[in-house]
Amino acid sequence: MKISKINIRLFALFAAILFGKLLNAQTINADYEKFRASDAKYIQSGMAMSPDQRFMAISTIQSFPLYIYDFQNRKVVRQFDVGNWYAGSRVSWSKRGRCLLLQQLFYLDFSKNKDREVKFEIVDAESGNSILRFDNYHDVAVSPDDQYAVTLSGNTIEFKNLNSGKTDRSFQVPNATNSICLSPDGKYLAVSERPDDNFLKSDPQFRKNKKGMKFTKKYKQVVTVYRLSDFSLVKTVNEYYDNIYRLEWSNDGKHIFCLNIPHAKATTATSGRQNFVSVIDAADFEATRIVFPSNSNFEPDFRLSHGGKYMGVVSWGKFPEIRVHDFETGQALYRFEMSSRLFEGISKMDMPSDGRVFIEFMPDDQSIMATFGNQLLLWKLPKE
């Protein structure tokens, strides 16, 4: 299928300018609460809500504990030492809630121009016991049935049995880059890849544009979808993206989110960092025009609200900030700036040195919880 000629990058930049005044006008810092998950002063590095919407898994830096936090009753119900990575970890739950997947973080991100290899660990969410650990992998995902770790290392996709640790199945993706994600029904796998010569030559827009084809081959990537029953290629999404660092399938199976960051030689920004969360329609694996920009200095966290109405994205202005968009239109609605006023009562020792913020919509979608140094923030969204 012909790759779309719509320049999503220009669209995203136009959207950012268009909604800039709205963002400034609706900076809301008034209705929030600041508190700690425990008595400890450990700086939090990651956060994710359990599938049953009862608990938060909160990871911390260095070798300090990962908390299972009952956010309704505001108490830690379990804690264990896992990961043991100096700058902490991103954390996510498996679909059935049996496992926690930890991804190593760094105080300084890897170069955005290169493929990323980091450490991963899968632990039991009840006991904290390590199930499998992976060194220098591009990406790892837990299958929806909690039976396999699906891994990307080099050009190889492997299905490692969580009980035996052995590889039961594998296949090759010759041009794979950084990211994979599984559909909630376990039938499909999305993979980030570099477009190969045959694919580029089949695209009509490059028949008389050899320079454009050379640029795309060097600086752009594509998302491909494979059928897991036989590892056959289902489709290549009809868009060229910047370097892809995260793919995430929505819980309802309707969308794939693609976090992509331009190569330094391919960006239009004169200062700061550009990040884009692009939305793919997972019904027919077609690119949409919906893009959520972020100026975060690090790979930004993002969350779709439980009802699918809002998209929350972490960004950066003078301070870290949370932006809430209308998901269907991409329009920016609300903005929470973590300004100097919020830093009151937090010592420099308790502040994260890298400014990372992780977010989750509360079950009623009326508020957002965010990590903030050694504390948590609960921001109530303005009533419409």
N, C-alpha and C positions, 0 to 999 in steps of 0.2 A: 504494500500500500504506500502511496505517495506520502512522504513526510510533510507535515503541515508547514506552510510558509509564514504562519503567524509568528511574529517575533515576540515571544513571551517575555523576553528580557525588557524590551521597550515598554510592554504593557505594564510590567511590574513597577518600573521606574515612574511611569505616568501615574499609576495608582498611588504610589508613595507620595508624589507631589500633590495629587488631587486631594488626598485625605490628610495632608499635613496639617492644615488649619483645623480640621475636625479633631485630630489627635491633640493638638495644643489646647483647643477649647474644652476638651473633655478629660483633662488630666484629673483624676480622682484619687486623692490620698486621704480623704476624710474618714470613710467608714471602714476601718481595718482594726485588727487586733494582732498583737505581737506576743508570742509566748514560746516556751521551750517544750520539746518533746520529753525531756528528762532533766534530771538535775546536773547531768554532765555538761561540759562546755565544748564538746567535740564539734568541729565544723562539719556541717552536712555537705555531702558531695552528690547525692542522688536521691530520688524519691519516686515511688510508684504506688498506685492504689490496687488493692487485691481485686480479683474478678467479682467477688461477692460484695464489694464496696463496703467492707467492714474495717479494713486495716490499711495502713501505709507502711511500706517497707522503706526505711530511711537509712541510707548508707552514709558513712562518715570517712574522713580522710585518715591516712596512715593506717595503722593496724587496729584502730579502735572499732567499737561494735557496730553491727548493723541491727537496727531496731525494728521490731514489728510493733507498730503503734496503733492502738485503738483510738482513733481520732474522735469518735463520738463521746467516749468517756475520758478522753485525754489521759491515757496511761500507757506505758510500755508493757506489753504482755509477754514478749520474748526478746532476747538479744543474744547475739553470738558474734564471734570474731571470724570474719571471712575476708577473702580478697587479699588483705595485707599489702595493699598498694599505697604508696606514699601519698599520692594526690587523690585517692579514693576511687569510686566507681559509679558509673551509671547503673541503675537497677531496674529490672522489669520482672513481672510475674508471668508464669506460663498460663495458658488459657484456663486450665482446670485448677490452678492455684497450688499444685503440688511443688513446683520448683520456682526458685528465684535465679535469674540470669544476671550476672555481674559482668560489666565491661570496664576494663581498666581505663582510667582517665589520667591526664597529665596536666601539670600546672601550665605548660605551654603546649598547645595543640601541635600535632605534626604539620609539616608544610602542607598547605592546602593544594599544592600542585602535585602531590605525590600520593600513591596508594598508601593506605594506613594498615599497619599490622600491630595488634595489641593483644593483651592477655584477656581471657574470659574464664569464668568459673560458674558452674551450675551447682546450686546447693539445695538441700531439702528445706522447704519453707517452715516445717514444724520443728525439726531438730537442729538445723543449721549445719548438718553434716555435708561435707563436700561430695558431690556425685561424680562430676567430671571437671577437669581443668584443662585449658588449652593455652599454649604459648604461641605467640606470633601468628595469629589468625586474622583474616580480614573481617569476618563476621561469623556470628553463631546465633541460631534461633532454636527454640524448643518447639517440637511438633505439637499440634493442638491436642493430641491424645496423651501427651506427656510421656511418650515412649522413646523418642529420639532427640538427640541433638543434631541439628542440621548445620553443617559447617561449610565455610568457604575458606580455603587456603590455596593460594596460587590460583590455578585454573580448575581446581577439583572441588566438587560438591560431594560431601559424605554424609551418610546417615548412620550416626553412632548410637547404638543401643544403650539407653541410660542404665539398664540393669547389668549388662555384661561389659559395657565399655567397648565392645567390638564394632567394627564397621560392617553393617549388613548390606548396604548398597552404596553405589557411588556413580558419578558420571562427570564428564569433562565439559567445561564451558571455556573454550580457548581464549576468549577476549574478556573474561570476567575482571572486574575491578574491586570495589570495596564492599558492596552491600547485597544482602538478600532479605527477603521476607516471605512468609508463608500465608496463604489464604486461610481464614478461620475454619474452613471445612477440610483443610489439609489436602486439597486436590491440586493446587497450583503453587509454583514457586516463582517469584520475581527476582531477577538478577540484574545488577548494573554491569554494563559491558562497554567496551570501545567498539564503535561501528567498524566492520571489516570492509575491505575494498569492494567486494561483490555487492554488499548492501548499498554502499555509497554510489556505486556506478549504476545501480538500478533506480536511483532517485532522480526523477526528471529535472529537478531544479539544478542539478550539477552537470547536466549534459554540456552546457556551454559556460560553466562556471567552475573551471578547474581550480582556481585560487580559493573559491569558497569551499570546495571539497577538501582541499589540503588543510585549510583552517579547521574545518569540522573534524577531520580525522585526528588532528593533533590536540584539539582543545575540548571536544565535546564527547558526550557519552549517551548511551541509549538504555532503555529498560526493556528487557525481554522477559517473556512469561513462558514457563515450561509446565507441561502436564506431568505430574509425578507418577502416574500409573505406568508410563512408558518412557519418560524423560524426553518426550517429543516437544519441539518448539511450537507453541500455540500462536504467538504473535510478538512482533516488536512494536512497542508503543510509538505512535506517529509524532515524535518530537525529539529533537536533540537537546540534551541538558548539559549544564556545566558539570564539573566533577561531582559525582554523587557519593555522599558520605552516609546516607541513611535512607533506607526504604522501610515503610511501615504500612501494613494493611490495616484498615479500620476494622473495629470489632464486628460491625454489621456486614462486612465483606463488600461494601459498595465502592470503596475508594482505596487507592494506594497513594501514600504521601511520599514525596521524593524531595529530600533535602539536598540541594546542590549549591556548590560554591564555585564561582568563576576562577579559572586559572589567572594568576597575576598578570599575564600578558594578554588576557582576553577580557578583562574587566573594563567597564566604562567609568568606574568610580574614581574620583580624583583624590579622595581621602577616605579612611575608614574601611570597614569590611562589609561586603555584600553577602547575604545568605538568602536563599529562596526556597520556600516550601511549596512545591508545585503539586497540583492535585491531578490524579489520573482516575478516570472512570473505570472501575474494575468490572463493569458489566460487559463491556466490549473491548476493554483495554485500549481506550482512546484518551489522548491528552485533552485536558480542559483548559479554559482560559483563566481559571482561578489560581492565583499565585499569592502567597503571603510573604512579604519581604521582611527581613530582619537585619539590623546593624550590629548584632551581637559580636563581640570579640572572639567568641568560641562557638562551637556548633550549638545552635540554639535549641532549647527544649520547646516542644509544641504539643498541644493536646486538643483533640476534638471533644466537645462537651458530650455528655451521655445521651442527650436527646438529639444531638447532631445539629443544633442551631448555631453554636459558636465555635470558633477556632481561637484558642489562646496561643500566643507566640511570645517567647522571650526575646527582647531586643535590647538596645543600648543607646542612650542619648548621652547626657552628662553623667547619668547614673544608670544602673540596670533598670529595666522597665518591663512590664507585662502589657501586651496589647491584646485586646479582644476584638475579633472581627465577626461579622455576619458570614457564616460559612458559605451560603449559597451565592452571595454576590461578591465576597471578598472585602466588602466595605468595613473600614475601621470604625468601631463603635466607642470603645472605652480604652483608657490608658492609665496604668498605675505606675508612677515613677517612684523608685526607691531612693528618694531624695535624702539630703543630709539630715532632715528631721527624723527619718526612720533610724538613722545610725545612733541616735541618742541611747545611752545605756548599753552600748556594745563597745567593748574595748577593741583596740587595734589587733590584739592577739586573738580575738574571737571572730574577726572578720575573715572571710575567704580571700585569699590572695589573688584569685583569678576571677572573681566576680560572677561565678556561675550561679544560675538560678534554675530550679526545677519546679514545675507547676502541676497541679491536678485540680480539675473541677470537682467540687463536692457533689454528692449524689443528686441533689435537687437542682444543680446547675445555676444556683443563685449566688454562689461564692467560689473563690479560688483559693486553695492553699498553696503556699510557695515556700521553698527553703530560703533562708536569709542568714548566712553565716552560721552561728550556733543556735539560731532561733527559727521559728516558723511564723509566717504571716498568714492571716486569714482575711481576705479582701472580699467584702460584700459588693456584688455588682450593683450599679445603679438600677433602680426600678424603671421600667419603660413606661 
